[in-house]
């Protein structure tokens, strides 16, 4: 794996999900405007994007049709982000977790004609039942492990934001997760894991490739786009440079809040997404462009996350 590869990992948490999927909400600008914006960026930098979709969003026909229209784009991979985006996903029963993954899997397959092979848990909430269900459904890779002490302030911030917006049910959900220490039992680099949560040496029908959030050590934030808004863009570039010295492959995590703004919101509803009312989307796009340009200038080539996973799995 000598070629230097990276992937844009887009956790496609929609406005519909943030609003709680109101029955009368159809015009979701995450899909209507956001996808067009991010695909323009993909084309400009010749860098594919892996979309991690929440299955319930595909029950909105407009969303469904948009995803169907891009599903044959060679620079697009559609992966799974569960059906309901439960904030305490990993702590749910084995049956609930399996159903959440399977239901979204089937909706994505119906829409695109392709089976998802990648997954990320809502709020990085993972457990043995998650891993077991993914293996049972023949997934190749998972990106749910957040192996940094900054998981805890990140969770606190999500809880606080939802309490302020009086979305108490979601705040309680994320507090109720029971997987706070699981990622710390494993390493920072990609590895194979079986349904008993044991590390194994190779990929097969009884294992899964685990690709943790990229980071330098457990005491620093993972290297993802949100950190740029918290610590500054020089911080991101500095840490990316250090990452380049040790990683030939990595993924760069982004969210729809990185290319939407307050003008994309429906004022009838409230939400707890950060950065929606302070920065215009053009500035956000510029921030993304600057980081992608920096990554590409260091001889990294963009690809879909499944392509990186297949290199590890030697498929």
N, C-alpha and C positions, 0 to 999 in steps of 0.2 A: 504494500500500500504506500508506494513512494510519492504518488501524485498528491498534491495538497488540495484537499476538497473541503468545502463547507456547504451547509444547507441553511436556507431560511425556514425556520420552524414557526409557523403562524398559528397560534392558539386562537381559533376563530370564535371567540366569545361574542355573541351577537348582542345588538341592542334589544332584540326580542327577549333573549335570556335575561338581560339586565333588568328589563321592565317586568319580568315574570310571565312572559308570553300572554299578554291580554288578548281576549277573544276578538277584539275589534282592531287589532294592530296588524297591518299587512305591509306597510311601506317601510321595510327595514333597510336603512341606508348602509348598514354594514355590508349587505349584499348589493344593493342597487348602486351605491356610489363607491363604497370601499374597495370592492373587488376590482373595479375598473382602475382605480388609482394604484393599487398594489401591483396589478399586472403590467401597467405602464412602466413601473419601476423594474419589474422583472425583465421586461423586454429591453429596457435601456441598458441594464447591466448584464444581460444574457445570463441571468441567474434564476433557476427554477425556484418554486415555492411549494412547500408541503403545507396544505391546509388541514388543520385538525378540526373537523366539523362536529358540532353538537347535533345529534340526530333529529331532535324535536324541531329544529329550524327547518328541516326539509318537509315538514307537514304544511308549511306555508308554500303555496303553489308558486308564487313569484320567486322565492328563494330556490325552490326545487328547479325551476326552469333555468335560472341563472347558473346554478352548479352544473346542470346537465349541459349547458351550452359551452362550458369551459372544460368539461371532463376529458376531452380528447386533445387538449392543449399539451404538447410534449413537455412544457415547462411547469406542469401542474401535477401534484400528487394529492389525492384526497385520502386523508387518514381519519381516525376515529377519536372523538373526544367525549364519548358516552352519549346517552340519550337525553337525560334530564339535567346534566351538569350539577349533580348533587355535591354540595360543599364538603360533606363528610363521606364521600364516596367509598374510601378504603375501609371504613368501619361498618359498612352495611353487610348484610348476610351474603353468603356465597351465591344464593339464588338471585337476589336483587342485583348484585354486581354482574353476574352472568347475563341477566336479562337486559340490563342497561347497555352492556357492550354489544350483545347480540342484536338488540332492537335497532340501535344506531347502525350497526354493520349491515343489516338487511336493507335499511332505507338508503344507505349510500350505494349499495350494490344495485338496487332498483333504479336509482337515479343515474348512475354512471356506467353501469354494466361491468364494473370492476370491483373486486374485493379489496377492502382495506387491509393493509399488512402492518400498519403502524398505529400506535395508541399513545395518548397522554391522559392521565387522570385529571379530573377537575381539582384545582388547588393542590396539585401534586400529592393527593391523598391516596396512598398505595397500601397494599396488604398482600398476604399470601393468597387470599381469594381473588384478588385482581390478577396476579401472575398466573394462577391456576386457570382462570377463565380465558385469559389470552392464549395460553398454550392449547387449551381445548379447542379454541376457535382458529387455530393455525396462524396466529400472528407471528410476525418475524421479529419485530422490535417494539420496545416501550421506552418512553423518555420521561417517566414520572418521578425519578429519584432526584430530590433536591437536597444534596449532601452539604449543607452549609448552615452554620448557626443563624444565618440571616433568614432562614425559613421562619423563625419565630417572630421577629419584628414584621416580616411580610404578612404573616397571618394576623398579627395584632392590627396592622394597618387596614387589612380587609374587614376585620370585625368592626373596628372603629368607624370606618366609612359607612358600613351598613347600618350601624346603630344610629349615626347622625341622620341618615336618610329614613330612619324608622322602619328599616327592613330587618326586623328582629329575628324572624324565622331563619333567614340565611346566616345571620350572625351566630345564632345558636348552633346551626349546623356545623359551621367550621370549628367552633370551640369543641364540639362533640367528637371530633376526629380522634383516633387512638393510635396514630402511626407516627408520632413525632420522632421516634428514635430509629425507626427501621432503616432509612437510607444510610445512617452512620455505621451500620454493620458491614458496609461494602466499600469498594474502592471508587475513586473518582473517574477512572477510565472505563470505557465500555467492557462489559463482561457478559458471560452466559449464565443463566440461572434456570433452575428447574421448578416444578410445581411445589416442592417442599421449601423453596426459598434457599436452596443450596447452590453455591457456585459450581459450575461444571466446566469442562475444558473445551467443549465444542457445541455447535448448534445442530439440533436434530428435532424430531417430532415431539420430543419430550422436554424441550428447552426453549428459551427466549433470549434474544439479545437485549440487554439492558444498557441504555445509553443515558447516563446521568447528565444533569445540567452541567455545562462546562464551567470549571472553576480552577483556581490556582491552589487553594487549600480550603479546609473546612471553616476557617476563620475570616474568609473574605466572601463578599457577595458573589454569586454566580455571574458569569459574563453574559448579560442579556440586555436588551435595549432599554428596559425600564431603569436600569442602574444609571444610565446616562442622564436621566431626568433628576435623579436623586443626588448623584455624586459629580456630575459634569462629564462632558464629552472627552476632555483630556484624560480623565480617569479611565474611561472605556478604552480609548486608544492605547494608553499605557499598559493596561492589563491584557488587551488583545495581543500586543507585541510580545508580552511574556508567554501568553498562550501559544503563539506561533512557534516559539522555541521548543516546545515540548509536544505539540499536537500537529499531526499531518491532516487530521479531520476533526471537525466540530460542527455544531449547529448554533445558529444565532436566533434566539427566541424573540418574537415580536407579538404584538396584540393589535386588534382593530383600533384601540385608543391611540395607537401610534400613527394613524392616518385619517382619523375622523375628528371633528370638532363640534362645538355647540350648535352650529347651523345644521348639523346632520341629525339633531335630536328632535323627537316629537315632544312638544312642551306639555302634552296631556299627561305624561308619565314622569316618574322620578327614577333615578338610578344612582348607583354608588360608584360608577367608574371614575377613575382618576384622570386628570389631564383633559377632560372634555370641555371645560369652560374657561381655560386660561391661555391656551395656545392654539392658533389657527392651523388648519390641516396643511397649508402650504409650508409653514415652518417645520411641521413634523415630517413632511416628506423630505425637506432639505436635510433634516437631521439623519434620516434614514440613508439618503443618498451619500452623505459625507462618510458615514460608517462603512457602507458597502464599497465606496471608492477606496477607502483605506484598506479594507480586507483584500480587495482585488489587486491593489497596488503591491501587495506582499505575495503575489503569485498564487493566490488561491483561486480555484475554479468552482463555480457554483454548480450544484447538482441537487437532485431530490434526495430526501432523507432515506428512502428505500434503497437507493443506489449505494449510499454509504453503508447501510446495514448489510446489503448483499455482499459487499467486499469483506466485511468482518466474518460473515457467515460462509463466504466462499461459494456463493450460489451462482 
